[in-house]
Amino acid sequence: MRRLGSVQQKMACVFVTDVKEEASRKRESQQFQVVATDNVNPVAREADVDGALATEKLDGTCCYVTVHQGQPVLWARLDRKPNKQAEKRFRKYQQAHRSCKGFSWNVEEDFKTVPETWIPAHRVQHHRGLPVPDEHGHIPGWVPVEADNKQYCWHSSVVDYEVGSALVLRPGSSDDDDDDDVLEVAVVPLADLQEQTLELIGTNVNGNPYGLGSKKQPVHCLVSHGSVRIRTPPPVDLQQLCSWFQESPAGRVEGIVWHCNDGTLVKAALFAVSAGSPAPPGAALAGRGHLPRGQTGGDPGGRDGRRLQQQEGPVRILPGSERTALRPAEGRRL
């Protein structure tokens, strides 16, 4: 299997974007929204997006595995953000110009402090030895997840540094032809995940859109970026993508991420491509790996009916020595 792209920075939209003069549905303080146009982004065309691998855009929090103090560990995403004064200046400029281009930052004075262990993400530009903010005014970066850090307790719940392993939801490795669609929760050596980015999903992450676990029995796991494939993705066409998101059962996803052969990543998010017409209820994220009520105590549809795509039915957890297989429950449908 080819090496998939690493999510180190904000991904470009697969379409050229435009500014719409109405309040953002994503950011409360923003009185305009960025929407996709009919034109394919030249970056996507140059990277041959039509030949790219289409995968599900996951709805959790981004993580990274790399070495810290001599061993591979899990790192949590921590973007260095402007302080209040700089943020106010930046938003005022953004409102006036409907763009961030041309705004001048003083990196040494305008940004909040971060832990000494913080590192900037790959491909963050530097000027005079200092990392440069992206167009959103953030400096993407990472901090190592330590077992005794309560702020990252859900991150630390999916790793065991003594054993050197992590709990990962991934495509099944069964030889049974009937289990082609199985996802399994496996104990994976952190060394095997080194330099990969993954999504932490679960009960206490981002509103739990997948309905995993419950307050009494929280469930969390990591999903490698690019591992949840979209089997029959729509063409890279705005109208066809809108129809797919709103009408196809497979389109119940937060978005699509295309992994191009040259390493370029581009995305189409539901909220951006369907900004002109609200999506129908429950058509927000997709479906494989959803755990139904009674199996883990979770809400059978998450907060909005989302499922990780590819499983067509509810799933149950089956005990195993090193992994837990997720399989469709017989005779039941979502």
N, C-alpha and C positions, 0 to 999 in steps of 0.2 A: 504494500500500500504506500502511495506517495506521501511525503511529508506535508502536512497541512500547515497553513499559515498560522502564525502566532498573533493573538489579539493584544497588541501592546499599546495601541493608540485608538482614537476614534476612527471608525471606518467611514470612507466616503460613500455617499449614496450612489447606487448604480445609475441613477438619472441625474441630469442637471437639475438643481433646485432653484426655487424662486421664493420671493417674500410675499406673503399674503397679508393684506391690511385688516387683520382681525386678531383677537386675543388668542394666544397660544393655548392649545389643549394640553400641552405637556408642562409648560412653565407658567405658573400663575402670574408672576410679575412681568411677563413679556407680552406686550400689546401687539405682537405680530407673530405669524407662524411661517416656518419654512416648509414648503411643499415641493413634491416632485413634479417635474414637467414631463412632456412627452419625449424629450431628447435624452438619449443614452449618454452618460458621462464619458467624455473622451478617454479618461483613465481606464474605464471598464472596457471600452472598445480596444484600446491598445493592449490590454492584458488578455484579450480574447475571452470575454465573459461568456460567450455562447458555448465555449468548450470547457467551462469551469465546472467544478463540483458544487452543486447546490446543497446546502445544509440548513438545518433549522437554527434560527436566531433564538438563543435561550434567554430565559427571564430569571436571572438570579444575580449573583455578584461575581465579578471576574477575579480569578486567582492565577498564580504563576508558581511554577516549581523550578527552583534553582538552588545553587549551593550557598549555604551560610554557615560560617564557622566550621568548614570542612565537611559538611554533610548536606545532602539535598533536603530542603524543607519547603513547606508551603508558604507563599507570600500573599498577602492581602493587597488589593488595589487601594492605593491612597494617593489621590491627586492633590498636588499642592495648589491651594486656591488663594485668591487675593484676600487681603484684609478688608475690613468694612469700608475704609476710605477709598481704597483703590477699586473695590467692587462698585462703589457708587459712581466713581468717575467713568469706569468702563461701561456700565449700564447706560449712563447718560449719553456717552458717545455712541453706543450701539443704537439707542432710540433715535438719536438725531440723524445718523448716517445709514440706518438699516443695514449695517455691516460692521464687522470688527476690524476690517483692514485699515491700516494707518494709525491704529492706536499705539501709543508708546508706553512701554512698561519699564519700571525700575525694579528689576528682579530682586535686588538686595533689600529693598524697603517695602515693596508692594505686597509681599506674600507672607502668609502665615508660616510659623515655624513648623517643622516636621521632626520626627524622631531621628536621632543620629544614624540609625540603621536604614533609613529611607534611601532608596536608589531610584533614579529616573528610569522610565521605561526605555526600551530599545527605540532607536530612531528619533528620540527627542533631540531637537537641534540645540546646539550650544553656541554661545557668543561670549568671547573672552573668558572661557572656562565655566560659564554659568548656563544652566538649562533655560531654554526660551519657551514661554507659554504658547499653547496652541491657539487656534482661532476662537476658542471658547473661554480663553483666559485661564486655562488650567495647565499644570505641568503634570502629565501622567506619571505615576510611579508606584512603587511597591514597598511594603514593610514586611519583615519576616513574622510569621505567626508563631508566637511562643505559647507554650502550654498553660502558663499561669496568667495570661493576659485576658481579663474578663471581656474586654472590648471585642475580642475576636474568638469568643468561646465557641461559636457555632463553626467557625473555621477549624478550630483545634479539635472539635468533636469528630472530624472525619480523617484525622491523621493520628498515627502512633509513632512517635520518633524513636522510641526504644526498639521497636521492631523495624522501623524504617518503611512504613507502608501507609497507604491511603485507601479510603472506601470510594470506589468509582462505579458509576452506572455506565455500562458500555454494551455494545452489541454482543449477543451471546456467542459462545464458542461450541455450542452443541453440534454433534455430527448428525443429529436427527433432522431429516428433511422437513418434518412438520414444525420444526422450531426455528425456521429461518427468521421469524420476526421477534424472537425472544431477546429481551434485554436482561442483563444480569448485573447484580451488584456484587462486585468482586474486590477482594483485597489485593491491591497492586503495589509492588515496590515503588517507592518514591523515585528511585534511581531510573526506573523505566519511564517516568513522567518528566524527567529533567528537561528543562527549556520549553516545556509545553505550557500553554495557558488553558485553563479549565473554568467552568462555571460552577459555583457552589449554589445548589438549590435545596429547598427544604422548608420545613414548617415555619421557621423564624427568619426566612430570607425574602425580602421584597414582596411581602404580602402573601407568600405561599400560593402563587397562581396555579400550581399543579395539584394542590390539595394533598400534599404529603404529610402523613403523620397527624398529630394532634398536640394540644397543649400539654397533656399528660404524657404522651408518648411521641416526642418530636423525632422526625426522621430527616436526616441531611445526608447528602452525598455530592461527589464531584462528577462533572460530565466534561470530557475533553472536547474542546471546540472542534467542530467539524465531524464529530463522531455520529451525530444523528442526521443521517442522510435524508433528503427529500427524493423519493423514488422517481416521480414523474413531475418535475418542476414545470411551471408555465414558461413560455418564452419571455425574454427580457423585453417586454412591451407593456407600457403603463396600463392600458385598458384591460389587457388580458390578465395582468397581475391583480388589478382591482377586482375583476370578476372572480379570479381564483381565491383571493382572500375572503370574499364575501359569500361565494356560492359553493365552493368545493369543500367537502369534509376534510380533505388533506390541507386546506388552507387555514385551518384553525390554529394559526401560529402567530407569534409576535412579529415574525419577519423571516427573511431569507438572507443567508450570508453565502456569497459565492467565493470559493477558494480557487483562484486562478493558478495556472501552471507556473507562472513566474513569481508566485508568492503574494501577489496583490490580493487584498480582501476588499470586497464591496458589498453593500447591503441594500435591502429594500425593507423598510420597517412599515408595519401596518398603518401606524398613525400618519406617516408621511405620504404614502401613496393613496390613501383613502381619505385625505383631509377634506376633500370636497363633498364626500358623502359618508356619514357615520356608518361604521360597521354594524352588522346585526348583533343582537345580544349573544354572547358566548363565542363570537368569532374572533378571539383574540390570541390564543396561543395553541399549541398543537398537541398531538396525542400519542406518545408512547411512553410507558412508564408511569401512567397515572394509577394511583392506588386507591381503590374504592373504600367507602365506609364499611366498617366491619373487619377489614383486613389490617388497617393501621389506625383506625379511629378518625381518619381525616374526612373532610368534606369531599363527596364524590366528584364534585366538579371544580374544586378550587374556588377562587373568588369569582371567576367568570367562565367556568366551563372549560378551562384550558387543559390540554393533554399533550404529552410529548408525542409527536406524530410517528406513525408507523404501526403501533398496536391499534387494532380496530375494536377491541373490547376492553373491559376492565381487566386488571391484572391482580394476581395474588403473589404473596411472597412465599416461596418454598424453601424450607431449611436446607442448608448444605454446609459442608465442612469449611470451605473457604469462600463460597459465593452463594448468592441467593438469586434464583432465576425468577424473572417476571414473565408470567404466561397469561394468556387470555383465560378468564373464568368461564367454564362451560355453560352454555345456555343463557348467557347474560349479555346485554348490550348497554352501551351508554345512552 
